């Protein structure tokens, strides 16, 4: 029985995951599919089995979005909670429930002053 409330869309985008508590463990992965309320992320199991996220653990997820001539380079910054973790064919699949989402700009390399007040930028952990 499928209990999803939002339809999933297959989309492969680079992303960065970090623990919501200490941000010391950062993983780089690829989204496999996403919906308005969740995302499935895949990364290579050899990239850190010792510090796997556990169901219920809060994570920060930043998904790199394709550049757009109107908006420039942006990312989707999400506060999420791990729903499940599964190993399959040497890869890890982590299902995340998104609690909060925000679209952010990447900082401009030429700007050393940092973001303007009220402007959020991606860290790309």
Secondary structure, 3 states (H helix, E strand, C coil): CCCCCCCCEECCCEEEEEECCCCCCEEEEEEEEECCCEEEEEEEHHHCHHHCCCCCCEEEEEEECCCECCCECEEEEEEEEEEEEEEECCEEEEEEEEEEEEEEECCCCCCCCCCCCCCCECCCC
